[in-house]
Amino acid sequence: MIFFRICSMLFLLSILTQTSTAHSIEEVRKKFQLAIESSTLTNTLSSELNKISNPDAVLLAYIASLEALKAKHSWSPISKLQYMEAHKKVMNDAVRKSPNNLEIRYLRFNIQYSVPSYLGYSSNLEEDKKFIIQAFLNKKFDTTNKKLIQEVYNLMVQTKSVSAEEKLKMEKVLRSL
């Protein structure tokens, strides 16, 4: 009887542990937005996501982006460079796994645009910009939601990465959603 109780408790504990580390992509997106301004949340979310075995390409892109946020929150120039190297490696893996995913390209573009170009982490800006505009105009949004699509549009406009004509076309796509 005691053996049965112990086995049952271990089984329940394993289910609870799996549930607590499982993240929906919506939850990750929300926490990521908050992590932008919080080093504590950045580290916590990074730790949680790194526990996931075999993350899909989108989760890999968020893991990579969290490395870039660690660089943002770090005071040490050496740590900043180490975090950015980790970001670059993991983000490139995410893009290789799913090269036609708008969300992944958006995350990479956003980070590369935000990092000073002299650090050498902006080599994919033009490629991602073209991809994002084409995907947007062709309505190839994968599994992304309307709020994220709006964020992609906002970033492209704020960074002046689209022409006036492209902006109008993108607005038309947004209205059709």
N, C-alpha and C positions, 0 to 999 in steps of 0.2 A: 504494500500500500504506500509506504514512504517512497519507494522507488518510482511509483506511478506519479505521485505528487511532484517529486523533483523533476521528472521528465516533462510533466505538464508545465511546470513553472519555467523551465528552460526553453520550452517551445514558445510559450507566450512572450518571454523576454526576447527571444530572437525575432519574433514578429514585430514587437514594439520597436526594437532597434532598427529593423529594416524600414519601418514606417517613418520613424523620426528622421532618417537620412534620405528618404525618398523626397524628391522635389518635383513639383509640376513646373513646367516651363514658365507658366504665369507667375508662380511664386518666386522663381529665380529672377524674372524680369523686375518684379516689384522690389525685391531685396537688393538687387543690383543698383537700381536707381537710388536707393537710400545709402548704399555703400559708397557712392561717389563722394559723399561728404563725411563719411565716418570710417576711420581706420579700424575701429573695433568691429564694426559690421563687415568691413572688407575681409578682415582676418577670419571672422567666424564663418562667413559664407564660403570663403575659399577652403577652409578646413572641412566644412560639410560636403562641398562638391567634390573635393579630392578624395573623399571616402567612397565615392560611387565607382564601382568597378565597371569598366567598359562604358564610359559615358558616350552618348551620341555626339555628333559633330557640333550641334548647337550648344550643348552643355560644355563641350571642350572650348568653344569660343568664349563662353562666359568665364570659364576657368582661366583662360588666357587673359581676358579683360580684367579680371580681378588681380592678376599679377601686375598689370599696368597700373591699377589703382594702388597697389602696394607701393609701387615706385612713386606715385604721386604723394602718398602719405608719409613716405620715408624722408628722413633728414640726411641720411648718409649718401653721398654721391656714388660710392661703390655699391651700396645696396640698390640704389635706383637703377644702375646699369645691370646688375644681376637680375632684378625683377623684370626689366625690359627684355633681357635676353630670354628669360623663361617665357615671357609673353609671346615673343616672336616665334619661338619654337612651337609652342602649343597652338598658337593661332594658325600658323602655317599647316600644322597637322589637321586642324579643323577644316581649313579651306580645301586641303587635299581630299579629306573624307567626303566633303559635300561642296564642290566648287560652284554650284548653281544656287546656293542658298542665300537669299537676300539678307536675312538677319545676320548671318555670319559676316558677309561683306560689309554690312552697315556697321557692325561692331568694330571690324578692323579699320574701316575708313575713319570712324569716329576717333579711335585711339591714335591712329597715325596722323590725323589732322591736328590733334591736340598736343602732340609731342613736338618739341622744337626739331626742325628738319636737320639741323647740324648733328643731331645724335644718330642719324642714319636709319631711322625707323619709319621713313615715309616712302619707301620704294614702291608700294602698291597703291598709292593714292589715285593716280590717274586710271589705273586698271579697275579699281573698285568703283571709282566715280562713274566710269563708262558702264560697268556692269549694273550698278544701282539704277542709273537712268534708264537703261534698256529694259531691265526687269520691271521697273515701275511702269514704263510706257506700254509694255506688253502684258501687264497685269500678272506677272509671274511671281506671286507672293509666297509660294510654298504654304507653310502652315501658319504664317504670321497673322496676327490679328490687326484690326483696323487702327487701334491705338498705336501700335508699333509702326504701321504704314504711315500714319500721320507724323510720328517721330522721325522717320526716315526723310519724309518730305521736308519737315522743319529743319533738319540738319543740313540738307542739301541747299536750301534757300539761305539759311543763316551763314553758311560757309561760302556763299556765292559760287557754288560749284555747278550751278545750272544757268543756262542762258535764259533770257526773258521768254523766248519761245518754249523752251523745255519746261519752264516753270508753269506756263499756262496749260501745257499738255498734262503735266502732273496734277495740276489743280482739277482738270477735267476728269482725270482718273479717280481722284479722291471723291469728287461729287458723285461718281457713278457707283461707289461702293455702298 
